[in-house]
Amino acid sequence: VCRSNKSPWVCLTCSSVHCGRYVNGHAKKHYEDAQMPMSNHKKTEKQEKVQHTVCMDCSSYSTYCYRCDDFVVNDTKLGLVQKVREHLQNLENSAFTSDRHRKRKLLENSSLNSKLLKVNGSTTALCATGLRNLGNTCFMNAILQSLSNIQQFCCYFKELPAVELRNGKTAGRRTYHTRSQGDNNVSLVEEFRKTLCALWQGSQTAFSPESLFYVVWKIMPNFRGYQQQDAHEFMRYLLDHLHLELQGGFNGVSRSVILQENSNLSASNKCCINGASTVVTAIFGGILQNEVNCLICGTESRKFDPFLDLSLDIPSQFRNKRTKNQESGPMCTLRDCLRSFTDLEELDETELYMCHKCKKKQKSTKKFWIQKLPKVLCLHLKRFHWTAYLRNKVDTYVEFPLRGLDMKCYLLEPENSGPESCLYDLVAVVVHHGSGVGSGHYTAYAAHEGRWFHFNDSTVTLTDEETVGKAKAYILFYVERQAKPGAEKL
């Protein structure tokens, strides 16, 4: 009807193809037009069959029922829905085969350096797999692609044994999770594992993370629906829930036991957040020391806080600078943001410190030190700030190093650290394009085997370090430089 090629939905009754609910909704109009006039007597079975209530999303292969107003997992006794799904998958794979072969040959015949210069983000990358957008799910896709390129983290999940979620006659078949299934039938760790395994295997150009997304809907109510979400908020919820599930195990398989068996973690590498250590805290976990001093009596209070990421303010003097050359004066750097985070500051009237010596709230100062650095340092730049009525975006360009980020000067006891132990190299960047947190679009840059890729939902392109360095970063992932041979490794 509208000639749109975005999100096509096929009617499983008559094979008509229309745009889906996230475009102009002509698939739903097709269902409404096919409704028979309602009568007072009970409908016959024949009338039931011509309602055109069931359709399939040709991008994600999920089945939707308009009568139930929900995605469904049911199939016919002959498995006809699964046959349609497999047929659509075969059509898609065959359409991309010749294109993949041509691009693979082009990459093989060109040297890496010259290829990166020629591509500059315009040619589909070899073996990299994109993630389909399921309706404003770019926030999830950008985080998943970033995490998939953190080798220590990704390899742990890919080596976990598969968990069978169903028993009896349905055992062994692929599970399509929906909101209608019980919470005890889903495993975030298992679906996260499946998604990571599907990336970088080179067998398809794009993977649909619908099963993972429906598990997210079940256990993270904040992310239900198809509106744009905050990528940083999603990352924190994802890591927290992975951490909790890894502690508890699933279907009798203790993930904590697997963690102890498969990774040589020493006590010094563990950072416990809400219980026992897991791969989440072992890799992303660090410890902050928070010092608060009463300005009246001088009493000092110290406490240690575990963290999985650090949220950094962009200093106010840089917030009007949008590009490198827009205004004269110094450019905002990541070091400026880190210094603002760790510098001594006086708490305002709304954050008065309850001094135990003075027995009342007093003016005080606060300072952060990093007591323990993580294996992977995740830095979140606070680009969204609340005003009286809405949330504004700080669009300032922040310069960040791709190699050799030195964190030694922010440590509580830098003298106890080795010369190379505080250096970090960039592995992934999440970028928000647009003006507001509830709108815009998320993409990610990530390094894989010495090459940089740009992940834009289903599209993956080769890019270069210069392009990555110009990105207006929202979340930065830095990996600790490997220790010299003989030192203890994760």
N, C-alpha and C positions, 0 to 999 in steps of 0.2 A: 504493500500500500504506500509506504513512505520511502521505499527504495533504500532503506538503511541496511548496512551489512554488519551492524553492531548487535551482539547478543541475539542471534537468531534462535527462535523456539519453534519446534516442529510439533504439530498436533498428532498424537499417536492414534487418532481415530481415522483421520482423512489425509494425513501427510502434508497438510498445508503448512507453509513456513511463514511466520510473521515475526516482527521484532518483539523482544521480551519486555518484561515489566520494568526494566531499568532504562528503556529507551522511550518509545511512544506508546507502548502497551497494546499494540494491535493484536497480539496473541490472545490477550484477555478479551478484547472486543470480539474476536472470532468465537470464543467460548460463549460470550453473552448472546451473540447473534444466533448461535446454534440451539439456544434454549427453546424448548417447546412450551406453548402456553400451558400454564398451570391449571389443573382441574381439581375439583373437589374429591373425585375418586382416586384411589391408589394407582400410581403409574404402573404400567406393565413392564415386564423385563425388556421388551423390545424398545420401549421409549427410553429406558435407562441407558441403553447402549449407544444412542445417537446424541448424547449430550455433549460430546467433545470436551470432557472435563480434564483429561490427562494430556500433558504435553512434556517435551523434553528440551532442556537447554542444550543446544548443539555445541556449546563451548565447554561446559563442565560435565555434560552427560548426566546431569541430575534430573530426576523425574518430579514433576509438580502436578498436584491435583487442585483445580480451582474450587471444587466443592469443599474439600478439606481446608483450602487456603494454606497449604503447607507442602513441603517437599516430602516425598514418601519413598519407602524402601520396598514396598510390596511388588510382587511380580506375578505373572500368570503361572499356571501349573506347568506350562511348556517353556517358561523362561523367555517369553517373547520380548520383554523390555530389555533384557540383557543382550539379546541378539541384535536389537536395534542399536544399542550402545556400542557393541563390538563392531557393527557395520560402519557406524559413523567414525569410530576410531581408525578403522582400516582406510576409509576414504581420506581422512586427514593425513595419516602417515604416508600414504602413497603420493599425495599431492606435494608433500615437502621433501620426498626422497631425492628427486633429481636436483632440487635446489641445494640440498645439503651436500650431495656429492660434488657439485660444482664448486661450492665454497670451501669444502675440505681440501680439494685438489689445489685451489688457489692459495690456501694457507700453507700447504705442504711445500709448494714450489717457491715460496717467498721466504726470505730470511726474516727473523722476528723483528729486528730493529726497523728495517725498511717497511715491513708490513704495518707496524704500529704508526709510522709516519703517514703512510698512504691512507690508512683506515680513518684515523681521527674520529672514531665513534660512528662510522657510517656503514660498517659491514658486519653482518651477523657472525658471532664468534663460534668457533669450533667447540663442540662438546658441551657448551654451556646451555642450561635449560632454564627457560623463563617460567614465571608463575602467572597463571591466568587471573585476571581481575574478576571477582565474583560479585561485583557491585560495590564500588568504593572500597575495595580491600587492598589498595596499594600500600596503605600503612602497614599491613601485615606482611605483604610481599617483600617490602624493603627490609624489614627486620629479619625475615627468614633468610633472605639471600645474604645478608651481612653475617648472620650466625653460621650459615653453611660454609663460609669461607674462613672461619676461625678453626683451624685444623684440630687443635687439641679437643675442643668442645664437640665439634661435628663427628670426629672419629669415634668418640666414646659412645654416642647414641647409635651410630651406624653398626657398631659391633655388638649392641645389645641383642639378645635372643628375641625373636618375634613372640608376641603374646596373642594367643588365640582367644578372641573375645566371645566366641559362640561355641556351643556344643551340639551334639546330636546330628540330625540330618543336614543342618546348615553349616556344619564345620567345614572349613577349607574354602568356602566361597568368599568373595570379596564383600566386605561390609560397607554399606553406604549409610553413614550416620545421619539422623535427622533429629529435630527438636523433640520428636515424639518418643524417643527411646529413653529408657531409665538411665539415671546417672551411673548405676553400677555396670552399665554396658559399654562405657567409654573409658579410654585411657589417653590422656594428653601425651604422655611419654611415647606410647605406641604410634600415635598418628604423627607426632613430631619426627619419630624415627623413620617412618615410611616416607615422609616428605623429604627429609635429608637424603635418603637413599635414592630418591627419584632425580635429585639434582646432580649434575656433573657426570651422569652416566652416558650421555650423548645419544640415547636412543629416541629422544623426542625433542621437539623444539620448545614445547611448553607443557607444563604439568598443572593440573587443576587441583588445588589443595582443599577441595570442598569438604572432605571427611574431617580434616583438621579444623576447618572453619566452624563446622557444626559442633565439634567438641568444645571449641572456644565459646560458642553460644551457650552451651550447657553449663560450663563451669565458671564463665566470666560474664555475668549478666550485663555488665557495662558495655559490652561489645556486640550485643544483639541488634539486629537490624542492618541496614545497608547504608547508613550515613557515614561520612568521613570521621575518622577517629585520630587521636594523637598517637603517633608511632612510638614515642618514648613511653607513654603510659601503657601501651600494649606490651612493649618489651618488658617492663617491670612486672606486669601481671603474668606474662608468659614465664619469665624466669622464676618468679615466686611460686607459681603452681607446679612447674617442673620440679623445683626443689622439694616441695611438700610431697608430691607423688613419689619421687625417688626415695624419700625417707620411708614411706609407708608400704611400698611394694604393690603389686597388682596380680590378682589371680594366683596367689600363692608364691609368686616369684619376688623375692626381696631384692629391690633395686640397690639397697644399701650394701647387701652382700656382694652383688655383682660389682659395685663400685670398688669395694675393698679388694676383690680378686683381680680386677682388670686394670687398676691404676695404682701405681706405686706412690701413694700419697704419704708423706711424712707428717708428723704432728705439727711441725712448724708451717706446713703449707695449708693447713686446714683453717678455715674461717667459718665458724658456726653461726648461722642465722636461723633463729626459730628451730632449734633442735640440732640433730647430727649433721655432720658435713656431707655434702654431695658434690658431684662434679660441677654443679652451678657455683657453689661457694668456693670450691677448690680453685676454680679458674677466674671467676669474676670477683670473688670476695676479697675485700681489703678492710683495714681498720683505721678509723679516725680517732684522734684524741681531741676532745673538746675542752678547752680551758676557759673558765669564766672567772673574772676577778671583780670583787665588789670595790667600787670606787670610794666608798665611805670608810670601810675598815680594812680593806686590803685582803680580805679572806679569798683564797683561791680554791676553786672547785674544779676537779678533773673527772672526766668520764670517757670511756672508750665506746665508740659506736661502730658496729660493722656496716659495710656498705657494699653494694653491687655496682654502683655507678656514682659519679659525682656530677651534680647539677651546678653549672657555672653561670653566673650573671655576666652579661656583656656590660662593661663599665659605662655609666651614663654619658661620659664625655664622647663616646664613640657611637652613640645610638642613632645619630642623624646621618652617619656615613654609610651609603648604600653600595658604592663600588670602590675599587682601588683608587681611581683618579677623580672622584667626584669633588672632594674638597682637599685643600692643602692641610698640612699638619700630619702628625704621626698616624700610621695605620694600626688598627686594632689587631692584636696578635693573641694566639692561644695563651701565651705566657701572661699577657695582661689579665685575661679571664682567671687564670689559675692564681695569680697574685691577688686579685680582688677577693677570691674565695678564701685564701689562707691569711690575708693581712688582718692585723688587729683592728677591730671595729667596736664602736660604742653602741650598745643596744638602745633602741628607741623606747619611747614611753609605753608602747604596747607590749614590749618584751622585757619588762623589768625583772631582775633576778631576785629570787627569794633567798636572802642571805640568812644562813642558819645562825650566824653570830649576832647579827643585828636584829634578828627575829622579825624582819619585815622586808618587803620588796624594795630594792635599792638600785640606783644606777650602776651599771657594770659594763665591762668590756668582754669581748669574746674573741677567741682565736682558734683556728683549726690547725692541727698538725696531722700528717699522715704517719700513723704508727707502723702500718704494714701495707706494702703495695701489692696489688693483685697480679696474677699472670697475664690477664687481659684487662687493660685499663679502659673503661667506658666513660667517655666525657660527653655530657649533655649540655648544650648551650641553650640557655633560657631565652628563646626567641619570642615567646608568647607571654604578654603581661596584661593583667586585668586593669581596665580603667573603670570609670563610674558605671558604665552600662555594657561594655563589650570588651573582648579580648583582642588586643592589638599585637601585631607582629613586628619584631625588631629585625629589619632586613639588612643589617650591617654585615659587610664582608669581614670575616675573621680569618687572618692568615694562620695556617697551621703547618707544622713540618710533616713531611712524608717519612722522614727517617730521623732517628736520633733525638726524640723528645726526652730531655733529661729531667727527671723528677726528683733528683737528689736534694735540691734546695728546699723542697717542701716536706722532707722527712723529719720526724721527731729526733731520730738519732742517725744522722747521715754517716757518721764515722764508722758505724757498724756495717755499712754496705760496701760491696765490692765495686770496682771501677766500672764494670759493665752491667751491674745488676739493676741500675735505675734507668737504663736507656730503653726506649720503646719505639717500635716502627709501626706505621699506619697499615691496617689491613682492610678497613672498610669505613665508608662514610654514608650516612643517611642524609638526604637533602629534601627539604620541603619547598615546593614551588607554589607560589600564590601568596595571598595576603592574610588569610585567617586560618585558625586551627581547625575549624569545622568545614573548610573548603580547601581548594588547591589539590596538589598531587605530590606523592612521595616517590622518589627513585633512590637507588643506592649505587655507589661505586665500591668495588671490592677487588682485592688482588688475589690471583690464583696462579700458583706455579710461575711467578715472575711476571705475569701479565695483568693489566688492569682491565676490568670489564664494567660496563654500565648496564645496570639491571632496571628496566622500565617495564614492569609487569611481564607480559609475554615476550617482549623484545629484549634481546641481549646483544650488546655491541662491544667490540674491542675499542679501547680508548687509550690515552697516554697519560703520563704523570702530570703534564702541564695542565690538561683539562681537569684532572682531579683536583689539583691545587687551586684552581679558580672557583671551585664549588663553594656555595654558601652553606657550610656544614650545619646540620642540626644535631646529629649524634656522630661521634668519632670513636672508632674502636682501635686501640693500640695494643700490640702484642709485645710482651717483654722479650728482649733479645736473648737468644739461647746462650746458656752458660757455656763456658769452655769445657771440652771433653774431660770427663771424670767427675764433673760436678753433678749433684743430684738433679734429676729432671722429673717432670711430671709424666 
